[in-house]
Amino acid sequence: MTITPYCKRIVALLLLCWGVSYVSGVAAAGKVHVEFWTMSLKPKFTAYFKTLVGEYTASHPNVELEWVDVPWDTLQTKLTAAIVAGSAPALVQLNVPWAYDYALYGALLPVDELLGRDRDNYTAGAIADLTFKGRIYGFPHYNSVNVMAYNRALFKQAGITRVPTTRAEQLEAAKQIRARTGQYGFSPALGKIAGVFLEEGLPLVENGKAVFNSPAHVALITKFADAYKAGGLLKDKLFSEDNFPASIDAYKSGRIAMLEAPPSALTRVRDDAPDVYAVTDVAPVPIGAPGVAAGGWLFHFAMPKGTTGEVAIEAARFAKFLTNDPNQLEFAKLAGTFPTARNAVADPHFQQLRTDAGAYEKAMALGAKRMSVVRTLYVAGVPGFERLNKRLQDAVEAAIIGRRDVKAALDETVAFWNSKLTP
Amino acid sequence: MTSESALSNAPPRHFRNDAVAARARWRRNLRPWLFLAPALVLLGAFTFWPVLWGSYLAFTEYNFLTPPRWVGLANFEDLLQDPVFFISIKNSLLYLLIVPAIQLGAIVLAVLVNNSLPGIRFFRAAFYTPVVTSVSVVGIMWGWMYNEQGLINAVLRWLHVINDPVGWLSDDRLALFSVMAVTLWRGLGWYMVLYLASLQAIPKDLEEAAVLDGASRFQRFWRITIPMIMPTILLCTVLSTLSAMKVLEEILIMTKGGPVSSTYTGLYYAYDQGIRAFNFPRALAASMVVSVFCLALAWLNFRFIRPRHR
C-alpha cells in the first residue's frame, strides 16, 4: 500500500489540528471556564461585550470567558434543554417573568450570598423585581420605562391643550382626536391585558380567587370598548402580544397621535420620520393607582442550577463586573436603556438636558426620573397562568370589539379562573 | 486421520451447495438493507423515535425539568375543556374549503398554461413564483397589503367598493378567510405544475380520436382529460387536505391566532401550547388529535376519489 502525497498532507493537517487543540486544552486547563448567554444583543453590542471580556480576562487570568448570544425567541427552549442536559451556562440573561418561572421549578440558583453587600449598588426596584419568596435570583442589568410621545400638530388640530395624565383622560383624548382629525389616538398594549390591569392597580387574583370582574375592572374595559367603537384606537395588531411595530409605524406616518414606548423608540422616529419628530414632544405615561410607571422590563443575569463551586464564585464576580456602574452606564448610552446601578442612574448623562435637546433626549431624562417607580409588572404564583390568561385575553378582546357584553365576559372568565384556581 | 476418513466426515455435496446458496441468499437480502440503513437510522432517530416518545408524553405530565409522570387521558380531557381547542379544530376543518378551490383553480391554470402560446413560459414561472417565495416574505407582504392603509383597502376605496378601511386581519369574522386566501395563493402554483405534468402525459391520439368522433371541447375535457388526470387529482387532493389541516406558518406570521382566537388552527394550537406556553403534553395531545383527523381525511379522499380510468 502506498501513501500518496495528498494523503500525507491530510494526515499532517490532522496531526497539526490535534496538536493545536491539545496545546490549547493544556493551556486552558487550570482556568475557570465561565460561559454566559445574552439575549439578542449581537451584532449591535458585539464590540461592547468583546471589550468587556478582554478587560476582564486581562485582570483575571484564571478565568476563561465564553460569550454566547441567543435570539430571544429561542432562548427559553435552548436554556431549558441545556439545564436538562446539565450543560447550562454559568450565567444567562433573562427577563423577570421567565426567571420567576425557572426559579419556581428550581432551575435557577438564588444569589443572595454571592451578591452580598453589593446588592446596595442596585436600585431597590430592581432588587425587588428579582426577589422571589425572599431570595434574590439574579444580578440586575438594564431596565426600561415607557414615556408618551405625542404629535403636537395632531393635538393642536384636535383642540387638546392639556396632555392626558390618566388612562381615562388618554382614552377621551383618543376619541377627540379621531373625531376632529380622522386619525387614531393611540395603540394600547391590549394584547397584554393582565399588564394593563396591573398598571391601573387592578389585581387579577386576591386570596386565591380571581377578582377581575369588579366594577373598576368593568369600567376600565368599558372605556377601552368606547374608545374602540369611536375609532380612537389603532386597529392593526391592537390585540397582538407585541403591537409595538404596528404602533411605531403608525406614529411615524402620522396616523396615531400618541405613542407609548421606551425612549429609544424615538431615535427611530427621528431617523425615519424627521417631519413627525419635529412636532413630537414627550410626557410621562399615564400612571395608574399604584404609582408604577408602565414599561418596566428588567433584564438581569441569572445563575442556572448546576453552577457550583469555583465556577459560581467566578461567574458572580463577572456578573458584578458586567453590571457595575461604569459598564451599565456605557451599555445604557449605547442601547438607549436605563441602568439599574444606582450611581449610573444618577449620572449627568440622564439628568442634564442640552439646550438643543430633542424629543429623544427629553424622553431619556424623563425616563431616568421615573426609574424610582419602575417595576416589572407580571402575574406571579398563578398555576396554569398561560391558559387562564388566554381565556381572559379572548374575553376582553371580544368585549372591546363589541362581540360580548363587558360584564358578562368578565364574569364568565372569573368563574372559569376560579374553577381552575380552586384546589 | 486419513484423507479417506476426512472425506467421509465432510458434508455431502448437496448440503454444501445449500449452505453456499443460503449465504448467497443472505447476502442478496442484506444488500438492500445496507443501502437503506443510513436513511432508516436517520428516520428512526428523527421521525419514528420522536413520534413514539411524543405519543407517550401526550399521556404524561411533563415540563422538561422533572421526569414525565403518567396521567392517562388527562391531557385529552383537558383539551376537551378548552374552547380554543374546539375553535382550532373548527378552523382547521373550515380550512378544508381551500381544497376544492385550490384544485379547481390549479386545474384551470394548468389547462390555460398547457398551450403553446408565445410567452407562456413566463406565465408558468409567474404562477409558480409564490411557491418558491419564503413563507415569511409572503406573510409580511400580505400583512402589509391587508393593513388598514394597505394596497387592498386602497384599491377597494379607489373603486368605491368600500368607504371605510376593512380590517382584513383585525376583524375576527374575516381574519381566517384572509389568511386562507394567502394559503390559496401560495399553493396554486405547486398544484398547477403537478396538473400540467399530468396533462402533458395524456396521449395526443386520444384527443385526436375524440375530435374525429365529433366530441365538443367540453366533452373532451370532461370525458378524456378529467379521467386521465384522476390519479393526479387524488394525489393533489390528499396533499392539499393534509396541508390545510397542518397550516401553521401563515397563522404564525400574520395573526398569531388572533383576533379573539379566530384564526387558531389545530397545529397552531399545538405550537402555541408547546413553544409559547411550554405545555408539551397538551401540545402533543393536540397534535395527536390533528394526526387522527389527517389520517381520517386521507382515508376519505382515497375512498371517494378513486381513479376509475387508467
Interface residues (C-beta under 8 A of the other chain):
Chain A: Q76 T77 T80 A81 I83 V84 D101 Y105 G106 A107 G191 K235 D236 K237 L238 F239 S240 E241 S253 R255 E386 R387 K390 R391 D394 E397 A398 I401 R403
Chain B: N63 F64 L65 T66 D82 V84 N147 E148 Q149 G167 L169 S170 D172 K256 G258 P259 V260 S261 I275 R276 A277 F278 N279
